[in-house]
Amino acid sequence: MWNKTMVSARSGKENSGDSSQPPLNNEPDFLRAAVHNVLRSAQGLVILLKILDGSDRTLQVFVGDMEFASLAKVFHKQHTARPMTYDFMRNSLDAIGCEVTKVHVTEIKNNTFYARVFYVSRIGDLQTEVDVDARPSDALNLALRCQAPIYVHKDVAASSAFVMADSTGVKDHRREPAAKIDFEKIQKRAKRRRDPALELRARMAMAVALERYEDAARFRDEIANTVGNDETARLLLLLEQAIADERFTDAVQIRDKLEELDNEAAEAEE
């Protein structure tokens, strides 16, 4: 679905999704955001969107292989000999005089994020503004390539974003000597934890083997939704990121929270 409006031309362009630029925000119901990192975690491929409101909150968006690889290339400033799909889209928009002005992550329904991409085409003193329904993975790929600002609806941030560090609400380990913390053991225990999407992963593998690609794509989306809304999976992702960044105090806090969840699950089974 798309919307279209005609307005008088305006000059200039808002800041892009680069978090190093000042966060201009003319969207009262939305918060500026930027791509903070892209990760290949044990739970899946994830784009981390940092909310630029001073809260240090992050929104995790799980995506498919192609979308992840394409965004990772531009995020890490890697180049390819020939244009990839999103490069082709950006080049085509440039050729016909259109630009991506911004993207919105608008809502989450049935564990699925929704987004819209806003375009402008200028002819003389008039400009045509169009916004189109999109998957966040596509919208974010275009935003980074077109240096367009990224916005997240306040309700989405309130319900789904979280603080990467010091957010688990467990006991403080800031005084614990690092020598007493066995981080390799933490990682091994994390890998042994249940995968909330294990059955879906098996179904997706079977669908690919049988060349039922539409079914495989559906299972892929269900995996992303399941992982994105599972508390254990969320904490495992935070644990991996904390260890990779050598934030060992945070890693211990997250480990303790995972142990609390294990204990709660064991008590519920008794």
Secondary structure, DSSP 8 states (H G I E B T S, - for coil): -EEEEEEE--------S-TTS------TTEEEEEEEEEEEETTEEEEEEEE-SSS-EEEEEEE-HHHHHHHHHHHTT---SS--HHHHHHHHHHHTTEEEEEEEEEEEETTEEEEEEEEEEEETTEEEEEEEEE-HHHHHHHHHHHT--EEEEHHHHHHH-EESSS-S-----TTS-GGG--HHHHHHHHHHS--TTHHHHHHHHHHHHTT-HHHHHHHHHHHHHHHHT-HHHHHHHHHHHHHHTT-HHHHHHHHHHHHHHHHHHHHHH-
